[in-house]
Amino acid sequence: MKTESLWAWCLVLGLAWASGWQTAGPLLAQSEQVVEVTIKDFKFLTKQPTLRLGVATVIKIRNEDPERHDFGSTMFDGIPAQIEKDGVIVYGRGLAGVYLDPKRDATVRFNMSRPGRHEFRCSIHPNMAGELLLLNVEAV
């Protein structure tokens, strides 16, 4: 009798855990907004969703050019940010940016806290620039 009760509780707990896991998955996936930036032909090509204030933001940068480039921006001034490149993570306030060798990528994580146009540049090639647009729109 005790063994049957134990198995019944394990089944109930297992089902509860499994159903909670399935409902938590999409919520966790929606908790970050992802921006993709590809560097190609000495240009920044950006794919971005509508960006919201106070939401964890991830910028994924890929250098497809045969030369080294830089991705730097004042949008990180004074706010905590994290840059991951080649398995190394650097974090702190006001990180300026990251250098990317050919065919390499990096990830920048931070919380969007200021609305407006946020420009990014390549300090090696000053004519290369792009921007992110963050609108301060209230949910209805």
C-alpha positions as MATLAB code, in Angstrom:
seq = 'MKTESLWAWCLVLGLAWASGWQTAGPLLAQSEQVVEVTIKDFKFLTKQPTLRLGVATVIKIRNEDPERHDFGSTMFDGIPAQIEKDGVIVYGRGLAGVYLDPKRDATVRFNMSRPGRHEFRCSIHPNMAGELLLLNVEAV';
ca = [
       0.000    0.000    0.000;
       2.788    2.450    0.865;
       4.583    1.726   -2.420;
       1.402    2.429   -4.409;
       0.905    5.758   -2.590;
       4.498    6.719   -3.257;
       4.126    5.961   -6.976;
       0.867    7.939   -7.104;
       2.558   10.990   -5.541;
       5.495   10.675   -7.932;
       3.069   10.570  -10.858;
       1.169   13.656   -9.606;
       4.384   15.603   -8.978;
       5.794   14.541  -12.340;
       2.684   15.703  -14.189;
       2.638   18.994  -12.286;
       6.310   19.595  -13.037;
       5.877   18.688  -16.720;
       2.882   20.984  -17.216;
       4.648   23.838  -15.424;
       7.733   23.349  -17.567;
       5.725   23.548  -20.790;
       3.964   26.767  -19.774;
       7.157   28.382  -18.487;
       9.064   27.760  -21.735;
       7.330   30.379  -23.930;
       7.361   32.930  -21.100;
      11.107   32.609  -20.727;
      11.594   32.851  -24.480;
       9.662   36.139  -24.558;
      11.667   37.712  -21.719;
      14.473   38.868  -24.052;
      14.300   41.032  -27.139;
      16.910   40.072  -29.722;
      18.550   42.337  -32.296;
      20.704   40.791  -35.019;
      23.503   42.852  -36.554;
      25.535   41.469  -39.453;
      28.623   43.284  -40.687;
      28.954   42.709  -44.421;
      30.545   44.738  -47.233;
      31.594   47.387  -44.678;
      27.964   47.983  -43.616;
      25.867   47.168  -40.568;
      22.766   45.176  -41.540;
      20.271   45.237  -38.666;
      17.199   43.119  -37.945;
      15.327   44.382  -34.901;
      11.879   43.894  -33.413;
      10.011   46.743  -31.737;
      12.215   47.380  -28.705;
      10.661   48.040  -25.298;
      12.001   49.912  -22.268;
      13.224   47.916  -19.283;
      13.339   44.586  -21.122;
      16.483   42.477  -21.348;
      18.013   43.146  -24.763;
      20.448   40.931  -26.630;
      22.423   42.208  -29.617;
      23.995   39.410  -31.660;
      26.756   40.715  -33.928;
      28.427   38.722  -36.716;
      31.362   39.985  -38.811;
      31.089   38.512  -42.317;
      33.815   40.773  -43.740;
      37.437   39.704  -44.298;
      38.623   42.577  -42.049;
      38.395   43.418  -38.363;
      35.569   45.744  -37.288;
      34.375   47.388  -34.092;
      30.843   47.597  -32.715;
      30.685   50.492  -30.258;
      27.937   52.727  -28.951;
      27.157   55.326  -26.318;
      23.865   53.469  -25.671;
      25.767   51.443  -23.048;
      27.004   54.566  -21.168;
      26.332   54.282  -17.463;
      24.243   51.104  -17.620;
      25.252   47.550  -16.729;
      26.121   45.556  -19.831;
      27.713   42.228  -20.656;
      29.715   41.323  -23.769;
      30.444   37.707  -24.658;
      33.027   36.876  -27.315;
      35.026   33.699  -27.925;
      33.798   32.208  -24.645;
      34.946   35.199  -22.573;
      32.377   37.374  -20.798;
      33.155   40.972  -19.835;
      30.652   42.951  -17.801;
      30.347   46.311  -16.116;
      28.896   49.781  -16.529;
      29.502   51.794  -19.651;
      31.236   49.198  -21.799;
      32.236   50.937  -25.010;
      31.956   48.025  -27.449;
      33.724   45.048  -28.931;
      36.222   44.331  -31.725;
      35.307   41.507  -34.081;
      37.830   39.665  -36.210;
      36.708   38.258  -39.588;
      34.028   35.529  -39.394;
      33.623   36.024  -35.625;
      30.618   36.956  -33.541;
      29.806   38.511  -30.177;
      26.760   38.996  -27.976;
      25.912   42.123  -25.978;
      23.318   41.920  -23.169;
      21.778   44.894  -21.343;
      18.423   46.445  -20.397;
      17.088   49.169  -22.672;
      16.498   52.134  -20.379;
      16.533   55.219  -22.611;
      14.152   55.822  -25.521;
      15.374   57.320  -28.788;
      17.784   56.607  -31.608;
      20.908   54.801  -30.466;
      23.758   54.915  -32.949;
      26.554   52.394  -33.178;
      29.787   52.733  -35.159;
      32.975   51.042  -36.221;
      35.874   53.063  -34.805;
      38.237   51.452  -37.331;
      36.053   52.485  -40.300;
      34.291   55.738  -39.235;
      31.988   55.769  -42.284;
      30.294   52.592  -40.934;
      27.300   53.401  -38.744;
      23.937   51.949  -37.814;
      21.200   52.608  -35.305;
      18.622   51.050  -33.047;
      15.292   52.777  -32.471;
      13.618   52.500  -29.101;
      10.153   54.014  -28.901;
       8.611   54.815  -25.555;
       5.177   53.341  -26.246;
       2.847   52.346  -23.424;
       1.013   49.035  -23.726;
      -2.738   49.441  -24.192;
];
